[in-house]
Amino acid sequence: MTVVGPFGLSVRDQALEADVQAGLAAVEAGLLDATKSEVPFITEAAQHLVSAGGKRFRPLLVMLASQFGDPDAPGVVPAAVVVELTHLATLYHDDVMDEADVRRGVESANTRWGNSVAVLTGDFLFARASHILADLGPEAVRIQAEAFERLVTGQILETAGPRDGRDPVDHYMDVLGGKTGSLVAVSGRFGALMAGADESVVDILTQYGERLGIAFQLADDVLDIASDSHESGKTPGTDLREGIPTLPVLHLRARAAAEGRPEDKELVELLDGDLSDDARLAEALRGLRAHPALEQARRDTVRYAQEARATLAPLPECYAKAALEELCDAVVHRAG
């Protein structure tokens, strides 16, 4: 049994391990190649987050999904590069919107070069992803375009907030389905599709990716509150400071409205105040870490990961399926 990747994923078969490791190495080379420009400054900015590392969660899913067909098919690695480039591009844009200082343990691009360069670098990465997609055929272009539309829609929904009368938690889950679930779903879909897997298998791995992606983001919500910067690679409380309504905060607000406990209302008032002050942010983090809302968000993370695992049931028993099941456990462990 060999550990593969930053999730500590245990691969129980040497052939599968070799395929996954070789695939991820090829993706890494593809990312470096795709982020090169004739303009040295663009190369530096575009490779800033590539060089910072990252979990490569989406390429890993592409590689595992490809095991249900021909993992050596020519479109598998380029498809994995496409989804990771798209993900990286959104991080450049997210950091501008969130005014984040740290990403993946390094200075964010917007802090280093300013918002304009960060936004344009994200656009550059989208362009490079599109260039690779063009060689994968019109169906791949359509799939990616639909996922990108969902991703942007999710971001807009998050910015606009829930409409009057809409349950904020339901609204938030719609946001996550677009912002995170869509691209992780495409990772499963591309891996199986490019490998020539049966249509039913492609559908299963698409659904799996959607649910796993939501669980992954919910784990990030928990980490934003429960971890330190060494664990998460970003400044704790970044989402809190920017007023982003993550699931633990939404659960807190719902409890405060329904139960009316004074200590809950005080914590909500603190969150609604100015959290640019480090002391106030630290106080808010302490309050949320001790609140049942955080544990409630952890349970939601587990539930979505379990749904992802259940989706895999019709697939034949094999080492790749076992690895996908363990990936569900790894996502939950992050929020533990």
NUBAMAR-28104 format. One record per residue (C-alpha): residue number from 1; y, z, x. Coordinates in pm, 1 decimal, padded with zeros to 6 digits. Each point is the difference from the previous one (the first is absolute). Layout:
BEGIN
R num    north       up     east
R NUM        Y        Z        X
...
This chain:
BEGIN
R num    north       up     east
R   1  00000.0  00000.0  00000.0
R   2  00328.1 -00114.7  00157.0
R   3  00356.1  00091.5 -00087.4
R   4  00221.6 -00302.2 -00065.7
R   5  00375.1 -00002.2 -00048.9
R   6  00261.2  00271.3 -00048.3
R   7 -00161.6  00120.6 -00323.6
R   8 -00303.5  00118.9  00194.4
R   9 -00215.3 -00235.6 -00207.4
R  10 -00367.1  00042.9  00088.4
R  11 -00186.0 -00329.5  00032.5
R  12 -00376.7  00048.0 -00008.7
R  13 -00100.6 -00344.3  00121.5
R  14  00070.5 -00150.4  00340.8
R  15  00029.1 -00354.9 -00130.8
R  16  00256.4  00106.0 -00261.5
R  17  00187.8  00201.7  00259.1
R  18  00013.6 -00299.2  00232.1
R  19  00123.9 -00229.9 -00277.2
R  20  00271.5  00242.1 -00112.4
R  21  00118.3  00079.0  00351.8
R  22  00008.6 -00367.6  00097.4
R  23  00182.9 -00087.5 -00320.1
R  24  00263.6  00269.6  00045.5
R  25  00052.6 -00103.0  00362.7
R  26  00052.1 -00360.1 -00113.2
R  27  00245.7  00119.4 -00265.4
R  28  00195.7  00191.9  00264.1
R  29  00023.7 -00310.7  00214.3
R  30  00101.1 -00201.1 -00306.2
R  31  00276.5  00247.7 -00083.9
R  32  00145.3 -00023.3  00348.7
R  33 -00015.5 -00379.0 -00010.8
R  34  00158.5 -00016.7 -00346.0
R  35  00290.8  00224.1  00101.8
R  36  00101.5 -00202.8  00303.3
R  37  00320.3 -00199.9 -00013.5
R  38  00187.0 -00228.0  00235.5
R  39  00280.2  00254.5 -00033.1
R  40 -00099.1  00307.3  00207.6
R  41  00199.5  00241.4 -00215.4
R  42 -00184.5 -00112.9 -00314.1
R  43 -00331.9  00052.2  00178.3
R  44  00106.7  00350.8  00100.8
R  45  00108.1  00092.5 -00351.7
R  46 -00300.2 -00166.1 -00169.9
R  47 -00251.5  00167.8  00231.8
R  48  00168.0  00340.8 -00025.6
R  49 -00233.6  00130.6 -00270.9
R  50 -00298.2 -00205.6  00115.7
R  51  00019.1  00173.1  00337.0
R  52  00041.1  00339.1 -00167.1
R  53 -00355.5 -00035.0 -00127.8
R  54 -00094.3  00106.8 -00348.7
R  55 -00317.0  00047.2 -00194.4
R  56 -00071.7 -00371.8 -00057.8
R  57 -00139.0  00117.2 -00332.0
R  58  00035.3 -00339.2 -00168.7
R  59 -00159.4 -00206.8  00280.7
R  60 -00285.0  00250.8  00012.5
R  61 -00060.3 -00056.7 -00370.1
R  62  00006.7 -00378.1  00053.4
R  63 -00264.5  00033.6  00271.4
R  64 -00226.7  00221.6 -00209.8
R  65  00034.6 -00221.2 -00308.7
R  66 -00089.5 -00306.4  00205.7
R  67 -00341.4  00153.0  00067.9
R  68 -00105.4 -00103.3 -00351.3
R  69  00019.4 -00362.1  00112.3
R  70  00038.6 -00156.7  00343.5
R  71  00221.4  00235.3  00207.0
R  72  00039.8 -00271.5  00264.2
R  73  00152.3 -00248.0 -00245.7
R  74  00320.9 -00147.7  00146.0
R  75  00234.6  00132.4 -00268.4
R  76 -00090.0  00369.7  00028.1
R  77  00211.3  00101.7  00300.2
R  78  00307.1 -00206.6 -00099.7
R  79 -00013.1  00153.6 -00348.5
R  80 -00006.4  00347.7  00155.4
R  81  00300.3 -00091.8  00214.6
R  82  00183.7 -00118.8 -00312.4
R  83 -00047.8  00325.4 -00191.5
R  84  00099.8  00212.8  00299.1
R  85  00308.3 -00213.1  00072.3
R  86  00100.5  00033.0 -00364.7
R  87 -00050.8  00374.5  00015.0
R  88  00202.4  00028.4  00322.0
R  89  00282.2 -00204.3 -00152.3
R  90  00021.9  00238.2 -00294.4
R  91  00023.7  00295.1  00240.3
R  92  00311.3 -00147.7  00162.3
R  93  00156.5 -00037.8 -00343.7
R  94 -00119.6  00340.2 -00123.7
R  95  00156.2  00177.2  00296.6
R  96  00335.5 -00157.8 -00079.8
R  97 -00022.5  00104.4 -00364.4
R  98 -00115.8  00350.8  00092.9
R  99  00236.6  00033.6  00297.5
R 100 -00300.6  00118.9  00198.6
R 101  00040.8  00106.4  00362.6
R 102 -00365.7 -00004.6  00107.1
R 103 -00287.8 -00235.6 -00072.3
R 104 -00347.1  00031.5  00154.0
R 105  00128.9  00262.6  00238.9
R 106  00271.6 -00222.6  00147.9
R 107  00363.5 -00066.8 -00078.8
R 108  00026.6 -00220.4 -00309.6
R 109  00136.4 -00351.3  00043.7
R 110  00303.5  00069.1 -00218.7
R 111  00090.3  00301.9  00211.5
R 112 -00041.8 -00193.9  00323.1
R 113  00165.2 -00329.9 -00093.5
R 114  00169.5  00055.2 -00334.5
R 115 -00082.5 -00093.9 -00357.8
R 116  00079.4 -00370.2  00028.5
R 117 -00240.5 -00058.4  00288.2
R 118 -00271.3  00204.9 -00171.3
R 119  00027.0 -00198.3 -00324.7
R 120  00005.4 -00334.7  00180.2
R 121 -00297.1  00100.6  00214.9
R 122 -00194.7  00077.3 -00315.2
R 123  00093.9 -00343.9 -00132.0
R 124 -00117.2 -00155.2  00327.9
R 125 -00340.4  00165.4 -00042.4
R 126 -00027.7 -00124.3 -00358.8
R 127  00071.2 -00350.6  00128.7
R 128 -00268.5  00024.7  00266.2
R 129 -00251.6  00126.9 -00256.3
R 130  00081.7 -00297.6 -00223.1
R 131 -00055.6 -00238.7  00289.2
R 132 -00351.2  00136.7  00055.7
R 133 -00071.4 -00005.4 -00374.2
R 134  00077.7 -00370.0 -00017.5
R 135 -00305.8 -00066.1  00216.8
R 136 -00222.8  00208.4 -00229.5
R 137  00049.0 -00227.5 -00298.2
R 138  00184.7 -00001.0 -00333.5
R 139 -00218.1  00267.6 -00161.5
R 140  00080.9  00244.7  00278.5
R 141  00370.0 -00081.0 -00035.6
R 142 -00017.9  00063.2 -00375.5
R 143 -00186.0  00330.0  00043.1
R 144  00249.6  00123.0  00256.3
R 145  00297.0 -00113.3 -00211.5
R 146 -00130.4  00188.9 -00303.5
R 147 -00059.1  00312.7  00208.9
R 148  00344.5 -00025.8  00154.6
R 149  00156.6 -00033.2 -00344.3
R 150 -00182.1  00316.8 -00108.1
R 151  00107.6  00177.3  00318.0
R 152  00367.0 -00083.1 -00053.1
R 153 -00024.1  00083.5 -00370.5
R 154 -00138.1  00341.2  00091.7
R 155  00288.6  00057.5  00237.5
R 156  00252.9 -00100.8 -00264.6
R 157 -00165.2  00225.9 -00258.4
R 158  00020.9  00288.6  00244.4
R 159  00368.6 -00068.0  00062.1
R 160  00081.9 -00038.9 -00371.4
R 161 -00200.3  00304.0 -00111.6
R 162 -00189.5  00046.5 -00327.1
R 163  00154.1 -00127.7 -00320.3
R 164  00100.0  00250.6 -00266.6
R 165 -00300.6  00168.5 -00157.1
R 166 -00246.0 -00117.1  00267.2
R 167 -00210.7  00265.5  00165.7
R 168  00122.5  00016.0  00361.9
R 169 -00353.3  00044.5  00135.7
R 170 -00128.0 -00308.1 -00186.4
R 171  00300.0 -00194.3  00127.0
R 172 -00070.2  00114.6  00354.0
R 173 -00361.5 -00111.1 -00013.3
R 174  00120.7 -00345.9 -00106.6
R 175  00233.5  00005.1  00299.2
R 176 -00285.6  00083.3  00235.8
R 177 -00224.4 -00267.3 -00147.4
R 178  00263.3 -00253.4  00099.8
R 179  00140.2  00143.8  00320.6
R 180 -00326.9  00099.4  00164.8
R 181 -00299.5 -00089.7 -00215.4
R 182  00083.1 -00371.0 -00014.2
R 183 -00017.3 -00066.7  00374.1
R 184 -00305.8  00219.3  00056.6
R 185 -00169.6 -00183.0 -00288.0
R 186  00079.9 -00329.8  00172.3
R 187 -00156.7  00135.4  00319.4
R 188 -00331.4  00050.1 -00177.2
R 189  00035.9 -00330.4 -00181.3
R 190  00087.2 -00204.3  00308.7
R 191 -00280.3  00153.8  00205.6
R 192 -00263.9 -00089.8 -00256.0
R 193  00154.3 -00332.6 -00101.3
R 194  00048.7 -00133.2  00351.6
R 195 -00355.7  00102.7  00086.8
R 196 -00134.2 -00202.4 -00293.6
R 197 -00133.0  00295.2 -00201.9
R 198 -00100.4 -00042.8 -00364.5
R 199  00282.2  00010.2 -00253.7
R 200 -00134.6  00323.5 -00151.2
R 201  00011.7  00165.0  00342.9
R 202  00355.2 -00123.3  00054.6
R 203  00101.9  00156.8 -00332.7
R 204 -00167.4  00332.0  00083.0
R 205  00167.1  00026.8  00339.5
R 206  00335.6 -00092.4 -00152.6
R 207 -00029.6  00282.1 -00253.7
R 208 -00119.9  00235.1  00271.6
R 209  00302.2 -00082.4  00214.2
R 210  00241.4  00059.5 -00286.5
R 211 -00131.8  00351.1 -00065.7
R 212 -00038.7  00084.3  00366.6
R 213  00355.8 -00114.2  00067.3
R 214  00135.7  00234.3 -00266.5
R 215 -00206.3  00287.5  00142.5
R 216  00133.4 -00085.8  00344.9
R 217  00361.6  00020.5 -00118.6
R 218 -00063.8  00323.7 -00188.9
R 219 -00139.1  00143.5  00323.5
R 220  00324.7 -00106.7  00169.0
R 221  00194.3  00182.6 -00273.0
R 222 -00190.1  00316.4  00081.0
R 223  00046.0 -00052.8  00374.1
R 224  00377.2 -00038.6 -00039.8
R 225  00006.0  00359.5 -00115.9
R 226 -00303.9  00164.1  00158.7
R 227 -00009.4 -00145.1  00353.1
R 228  00213.1  00010.1  00309.2
R 229  00136.8 -00311.9  00170.9
R 230 -00283.3  00002.8  00256.2
R 231 -00258.2 -00043.9 -00274.9
R 232  00180.1 -00256.4 -00215.4
R 233  00204.2 -00196.9  00255.2
R 234  00313.0  00040.5 -00211.1
R 235  00247.0  00278.7 -00058.8
R 236 -00133.4  00251.0 -00256.7
R 237  00201.2  00003.2 -00319.9
R 238  00135.2 -00351.6  00049.1
R 239 -00076.4 -00087.9 -00361.7
R 240  00142.5  00330.6 -00121.3
R 241  00322.1 -00051.4  00191.6
R 242  00045.5 -00346.4 -00143.6
R 243 -00072.2  00116.0 -00354.5
R 244 -00313.0 -00215.9 -00027.8
R 245 -00204.6  00138.3 -00292.2
R 246 -00341.2  00054.0  00156.3
R 247 -00289.0  00135.8 -00204.9
R 248  00023.5  00368.3  00105.1
R 249  00367.6  00002.3 -00098.9
R 250 -00074.3 -00169.3 -00332.4
R 251 -00269.1  00256.8 -00074.3
R 252  00243.6  00278.7  00088.0
R 253  00263.8 -00139.7 -00235.2
R 254 -00254.0 -00034.5 -00281.6
R 255 -00112.8  00360.2  00046.6
R 256  00358.2  00123.8  00011.2
R 257  00082.0 -00180.3 -00326.1
R 258 -00318.7  00108.9 -00178.6
R 259 -00036.3  00357.1  00121.3
R 260  00359.9  00096.8  00078.6
R 261 -00084.9  00236.6  00285.1
R 262  00322.9  00106.5  00176.9
R 263 -00146.4 -00056.1  00346.7
R 264 -00095.9 -00357.5 -00094.5
R 265  00348.2 -00071.2 -00131.0
R 266  00152.8  00141.7  00318.2
R 267 -00215.4 -00228.2  00211.1
R 268  00095.8 -00300.6 -00213.4
R 269  00368.7  00092.1  00041.8
R 270 -00052.0  00018.5  00375.1
R 271 -00160.3 -00346.7  00000.4
R 272  00287.6 -00136.4 -00208.0
R 273  00252.3  00133.6  00249.3
R 274  00106.3 -00124.7  00340.9
R 275 -00307.5 -00016.3  00220.1
R 276  00182.6 -00160.4  00291.9
R 277  00033.2  00358.0  00126.5
R 278 -00305.1  00080.5  00213.7
R 279 -00017.9  00360.0 -00116.7
R 280  00000.0 -00099.1 -00367.9
R 281 -00264.6 -00265.9  00064.6
R 282 -00218.4  00253.2  00180.1
R 283  00038.3  00239.5 -00293.5
R 284 -00099.7 -00275.8 -00243.7
R 285 -00306.9 -00084.5  00209.5
R 286 -00105.4  00364.1  00009.8
R 287  00035.9  00025.7 -00377.6
R 288 -00204.8 -00311.1 -00068.7
R 289 -00270.2  00090.3  00251.3
R 290 -00058.6  00324.3 -00189.0
R 291  00020.3 -00156.5 -00347.4
R 292 -00300.1 -00102.5 -00218.2
R 293  00158.7 -00345.0 -00042.0
R 294 -00108.1 -00089.8  00352.9
R 295 -00362.3  00087.9 -00075.2
R 296  00024.6 -00196.9 -00325.3
R 297  00108.3 -00306.1  00202.1
R 298 -00295.6  00054.0  00232.5
R 299 -00235.3 -00003.4 -00300.0
R 300  00153.9 -00326.9 -00118.6
R 301 -00060.0 -00146.5  00345.7
R 302 -00365.6  00101.1 -00017.7
R 303 -00033.5 -00148.1 -00349.7
R 304  00126.5 -00344.2  00104.1
R 305 -00218.3  00002.8  00310.4
R 306 -00301.1  00085.7 -00216.6
R 307  00086.5 -00286.6 -00234.8
R 308  00013.5 -00233.8  00299.8
R 309 -00342.1  00119.2  00112.2
R 310 -00145.1 -00043.7 -00350.1
R 311  00122.4 -00359.8 -00007.0
R 312 -00235.8 -00078.6  00289.2
R 313 -00312.5  00099.9 -00196.6
R 314 -00114.7 -00356.3 -00088.9
R 315  00005.0 -00110.6  00364.8
R 316 -00330.9 -00006.8  00190.1
R 317 -00072.9  00298.7  00220.4
R 318  00095.7 -00083.6  00358.1
R 319  00187.1  00141.9  00295.8
R 320  00324.3 -00171.2 -00104.1
R 321 -00015.5  00160.2 -00344.7
R 322 -00062.4  00340.1  00160.8
R 323  00303.3 -00052.9  00222.4
R 324  00216.9 -00088.3 -00301.9
R 325 -00119.9  00314.9 -00173.9
R 326  00084.6  00206.2  00306.2
R 327  00344.4 -00158.1  00006.8
R 328  00060.5  00166.1 -00337.2
R 329 -00090.6  00334.4  00154.2
R 330  00227.3 -00067.0  00299.1
R 331  00298.7 -00066.2 -00226.6
R 332 -00063.1  00323.0 -00189.0
R 333 -00037.8  00190.3  00327.7
R 334  00352.3 -00104.3  00098.3
R 335  00131.7  00191.1 -00301.2
R 336 -00227.6  00299.7  00053.9
